[in-house]
Amino acid sequence: MSKHTPIGLGHEARTITALTHSGNFHADETLGYVVLHYALAPMGDLRARILDGASDDCLKFQRSRDPAHIQSADIAFDVGGIYDPSNGRYDHHMKNKPLREDGTPYSAAGLLWKDYGKAAVRNLVRTQVDDETINAIWLSIDKSLIVPIDMDDNGIAKMGKLSLADIVSACSPPWDTAELHGPEEAKRRETLGFANAATAVASHLVNTVDRVRASLKATDRVLAAYKQAEDKRILLMDTGMPTEKVIFEHDLPVVYVVSPTGSGQWNVKAVPPERGAFGQRVSLPEAWAGLDTQALATASGVPDAVFAHPARFICGAASKDGALMMAKRALEIDAVLQK
């Protein structure tokens, strides 16, 4: 992290003017603006600042290539040819680009995330969390979202179709807008496009922060449940939540996950051999496949058995005890088959 206090995060009792370039826009500077919005003025109107320059909070936003405007801005990013964060300059187009420790060049979004990302995360998390969790969320998003944008914007690796970069690009008006509608209308549509892109990026960032927060919470729950498990092959969760990521990241020997559904039923889900793969470490018994209710109860010996999927990756019972019994019976049957 930076050794300086980023502009706007100190005790400045004034409006901060942030500026990026006008013209074509990408995920880089669009996300950069969104990060500054949530770090410095999260209660302000993100779209209004772009569309009409409205600034009824502590952040004002401009898009310009005018050297005088760039020089007068408190924070200038993705434009200006200078990286000097202590003076609010966050460009990355110089010959000597600012680099990450692994040599990956930063984008403007990456540079702003480095200085303002944690403040943005802190303002986006709506529940009480400690600084360690804020840092973990920041780091996760840095790896999963910011680094790919760094690489895409610097021509190292494209994010691809239907990525955030592609969604932002789709907000740009077509190349012949000025030819068809005139320069003033083209400029208006470009500004509207940036506002639409920023709105989409903001929604993505808000949702991503909350999902990462929930994922970290799930990690703690899963590890605690695994620690309490009598048979480490059966993971009993009292609340439905993602478990596969934790199982593979921590190399847990879990075969079946037992958890409740929203309807009050309890399911047994088989863990795949690899994260995200089809198949199962141990498939449910072949004799159960496609059966339900009484037929499945008879075949499994579990009175309240409800269903077993034909693909043998999930089954369910009406109660926790019934689902646990199905998981144990499935392991017993597999042990006999292995012999």
VEXLOMAR-782175 format. One record per residue: x, y, z of N, C-alpha, C in turn. Coordinates in steps of 0.1 Angstrom, whole numbers, plus 5000, padded with zeros to 4 digits. Each point is the difference from the previous one (the first is absolute). Example, Ala and Ser with C-alpha at 12.3 -4.5 7.8 and 13.67 -1.06 7.14 Angstrom:
<pts>
513249435078499150125000500950125000/499650114993500950115000499250115008/
</pts>
This chain:
<pts>
500849885000499250125000500950125000/499350124997500850124999500450055013/501150085000500550065012499550145003/499350054990499450135001498549995003/499450105004498550005002499450054987/499249914993499450044987499250125002/500050084989499250125000498549975002/499450075010498649985003499749915011/501049925004499949915012500650055013/500450124999500550075012498950075007/500350125004499050095006499650124992/500149994987499750114991498550045001/499850125004498650055001499750074987/500149944989499750064987499649904989/499550054989499649914989501349964992/500149874998501149954992499549994985/500850054991499749994986500949884994/499349904995500649894993499850014985/501049964992499950024986500649884993/499449964989500649904991499750064986/500649934990499950054986498649994994/499750084990498849994993500249914988/499049984991500249914989499749855004/500649914992499849865002500349965015/499149915005500249965014500149855001/500649955011500249865002499749975014/500249875004499749965013501050065010/501250034995501050065009499650135006/499750104992499750135007498550005005/499149924994498749995005500049955015/500749895002500149945013500850105009/501050074995500750105008499150105006/499150054992499050105005499149945010/499549874998499249945010500749985013/501249965000500849985012500150135008/500350114993500050135006498750045006/498949974993498650035005499849935013/500349875001499749935012501050035011/501250044997501050035010499750145006/499650104991500050145005498650055002/499049964992498750055001498949904997/499949895007499149894997498550045000/499750105007498650045001499650104989/500950044992499750094989499449934988/499650084990499449954988501049974989/500349874998501149964991499750044986/498849994995499650044987500050154998/499450075009499850144999501350084998/501149955007501350064999500550004985/499749884994500449984986499250084990/498749995002499050064990499950155000/500050065012499850145000501050075010/501049935004501050065009499550035014/498949955003499450035014501049955011/500250085010500849965011499550065013/499149935006499450055013500749935011/501249934998500849945010501450044999/500949925005501450045000500849964988/499349954989500749954988499450064988/500950064992499650054987500849924989/499349974989500649924990500050074986/501149994993500150054986500749904991/499650024987500749924989500550104990/501350014999500650104991501549964997/500450054988501449984996500750145000/499350105005500650145000501150005011/501250034996501150015010499750085012/499350124998499750085011499149945010/499049924995499149935008500749895008/500949934993500749895006500950065011/500650114998500950055010499350055012/498850054998499250065011499349905009/499849874994499349905008500849955012/499349975011500749955011500549854998/499249934992500349864997499849984985/501149974993499949974985500549864998/499149924993500349864998499849964985/500949914996500049954986500350114990/500550115004500450114991501050095007/500850074992500950095006501549964999/500249874999501449954998500850005013/499450015012500750005012499549905010/500849935007499649925011500750065013/499250075007500550075013498950005009/499749895007498849995009500050105011/501150045005500050105011499450134995/500050024987499450124994498849974991/499449885002498849974994500149974985/501149954996500249974986500249854998/499049944992499949864998500049954986/500950054992500149954986501049884999/499949924989500849894999500549984985/499950114993500449994986501450044997/500850015010501450054998500949884995/501250034996500949904996500449915012/500350075011500249925013498749995008/499349904996498649985006500249955015/499050045008500049955014499749854999/500849915007499849864999499749945014/499249894999499849925012501349925003/500049945012501249925004500449894990/499049944994500349904990500350054986/500150134998500350064988498850034991/498849975004498850044993499850155001/499850074988499850145001498650035005/499950115008498750045005499250074989/498750005001499150094993499750115010/499350104995499650115009499149955011/499149904996499149945010500849935011/501149934996500849935009500750105010/500550114994500750105009499050065010/498850034995499050065009499549895011/499949884995499649895010501149995010/501250014997501149995009499950105012/499650134996499950115010498650015006/499049984992498650035004499149885002/500549884996499249885000499549975014/500850005010499649965013498950105006/500250134997499050095004498749974993/500049974987498849974993499349875006/500849905003499549885005499450025014/500650085008499550035013498750075000/499850094990498750074998498949914994/500549894993499049924993499549885009/500849965010499649895009499050065010/498849945000498950055008499949935013/500949915003500049935013501350035007/500049985013501250035008501049894998/501250054994501149904998501350075005/501049925003501250065004501050034989/501150075003500950044989500649884993/500249895006500549884994499149964989/498750005002499049964990500050104989/500050135003500150104989501249984991/501149975006501349974992499849884992/499349895005499849884993499150024988/499050085002499150034989500750084989/500850105004500850094991500949914992/500749915007501049914993499349914990/498949945004499349914991499550074988/499550125001499550074988501250054992/501150035006501250044993500449894991/500049875005500449894992499049964989/498850005004498949954991499550104989/500150135003499450104992501150104995/500750065009500950114997501249954991/500649895004501249954992499549974985/498949934998499649984986499850134993/499550115006499850124994501450074997/500949985009501450054998500549944987/499949864999500549934989499350034987/498750025000499350034988500350144995/500150105009500250134996501450024995/501049925005501450014996500349914988/499049934994500249924989500749875003/499949955012500749875003499049884998/498850015005499049904998498650065000/499249964990498750065000499149935010/499050075005499149955009498949914993/499850034987499149914992498650054999/499249934993498650034998499249985012/499050095002499150005011500750035013/501350055000500750045012499650155003/500450055011499750135004500650104990/501249974994500550094990499150004987/499549894997499149994988498750085003/499549995012498750075003500250154999/501250045005500350155000500150044985/500749934992500250034986498750014993/499049915004498750004993499250135003/500450075011499350135003500450114991/501149994993500550114991499150014988/499850124996499250024987500749954988/499349964990500749954987500950114994/501049954992501050094995499450114991/498949984994499450104991499050095006/500050015013499050085007500150154995/501250055000500250144996499650024985/500349914992499650004986498550014998/499349925008498549994999499350115007/500550045012499250095008500750135004/501250024995500750125003500949995013/501050095001501049995011499450025013/499150095002499450035013499249885005/499249944991499249885005501049895002/501149984993500949905002500750015014/500350135003500650025014499049975011/498750034998499049985010499949845002/499949934988499949865001501249935006/501250064998501249945006499950025015/499650125005499850025014499049915006/498949984993499049915005500549865001/500849964990500649874999500949975012/500850105004500949995011499249995013/498950075001499149995012499449875001/499649944989499449875000501049895003/501250024995501149915003500450005015/500150125005500350025015498949945009/498850014995498949945008500149855000/500349944989500249864999501249955008/501150074999501249975008499750015015/499350115004499750025014499249885005/499049964993499249895004500849875002/500949984990500949885001500950015012/500550125003500950015011499349985014/498850065001499249995012499749855002/499549934990499749865001501249915003/501150044994501249925002500650015014/499950125006500550025013499149925010/498750004998499149935009500249854999/500249954987500249864998501349955006/501150084999501349975006499849995015/499350105006499850015014499349875005/499049964992499249885004500949884998/500850004990500949884998501049985011/500550115005501049995012499249955012/498850055002499249955011499749854999/499749964987499849854997501249925003/501250064997501349925003500149975015/499750105008500149985015499049895004/498850014995498949905004500449864995/500549994988500349874995501149935008/501150085002501149955008499649965014/499150085006499549965013499249875000/499249994990499149884999500949884997/501050014992501049894997500749965013/500450105008500749965012499149925009/498750035000499149935009499549864995/500249984987499549884994500649875005/499249905004500549875005500649934988/499449994989500549944988500450114990/501350024998500450114992499650004986/499449894996499549984986498650074998/499450025012498650064999500050135007/499750114993500050135005498650045003/499650035012498750035004499950165002/499250064992499950155000498550035005/499950085010498750045005499350104992/500750074991499550104991500549974986/499250024990500549984986500950114996/501249974995501050104995501049934991/500850074992501049944992501049935008/500349884996501049925008501249954991/499749994987501049934991501350085000/499950134999501350085000500849975012/499450005011500849985013500649865000/499249904996500449865000501349984992/500050064988501249984991501150095004/499850125005501150095004500749955012/499349935009500549955012500349854999/499849944989500349864997499349915011/498750025002499349925010499549874993/500049895007499649874994498549985000/499350104999498549995001499549934987/499049915002499449934989498650054998/499250025011498650044999499850135009/499350094995499650125008498549995003/499650005013498649995004499650145005/498950054994499650145004498550014997/499450105007498550024998499850084987/498749994995499650084989499050105005/499650094991499050105004498749955004/499749884994498649945003500049925012/501049995008500149925012500549864998/500249964988500649874997501550015002/500749885002501449995001500649924989/501050054994500649944988501449945003/500449904993501349955000500650024986/501150084999500650034987501449945000/500349934989501349944998501050104995/501250005006501150094996500649954987/500250094990500749954988501449975002/500649934990501449965002501050124999/499650104992500750134999499050115001/500550115004499150125002499450044987/498650015000499350044988499849894990/500549885003499949894990498749925002/499649934989498949905001500549875007/499149925004500449885007500150015015/500449905007500050005014501249925005/500550045012501049925006499549875004/498849995005499349885002498550024996/499649944989498650014995499049945010/498850055001499049945008499749864994/499449915008499849864995499249994988/500449924991499349984987498649955002/499849935011498649945002499050115004/500550125004499150115004499750094988/500850004989499950094990498650024994/499450125000498750034994498849965009/500349945012498849965008499650125009/498749995005499550105009499049945010/499850075010499049975011500149855004/498949934999499949865006501049914993/500250014987500949914993501450025005/500450135002501450045005500149965015/499050025008500049965014500349855001/499349924991500249855001501449974995/500550064990501449974995501150045009/499850125006501050055009500049965014/498849965005499849975014499850135008/499850114994499850135007498550044999/499249995010498650025000499550134993/500750115003499650134994500750044988/500749914993500750034988499050064990/500450114992499150074991500449984986/501350014996500349984986501549974999/500449944988501449984997500150034985/500850094996500250054986500549884992/499549994987500549894992501550014997/500650125001501550014998500849975012/499349975011500649955013501050105006/499750134999500850105007499350065011/498749985001499250075011498849915004/499750005013498849945004499550075012/498849975005499550085011499049925009/499850055012499149945010499250115006/499049975007499150105007500750065012/501049935006500550045013501650004999/500650075009501549995001500449865003/499449935010500449875003499949904988/498950024992499849924989501150024989/500450134998501050034990501449955005/500250015013501349955005500049844998/498949945003499949864998500349964985/499550084991500249974986501550014996/500650105006501450024997500949885006/499649965012500849895006499749874992/498749984996499749874993500850004987/500050124993500750014987501549965002/500650055010501449965003500249855003/499149955007500049865003499949914988/499150044991499849924988501250024991/500650114999501250024992501249925006/500149995013501149925006499849854996/498849955000499749864996500449984986/499650104991500449994986501550004997/500750085008501450014998500749875004/499449925010500649885004499849894989/
</pts>
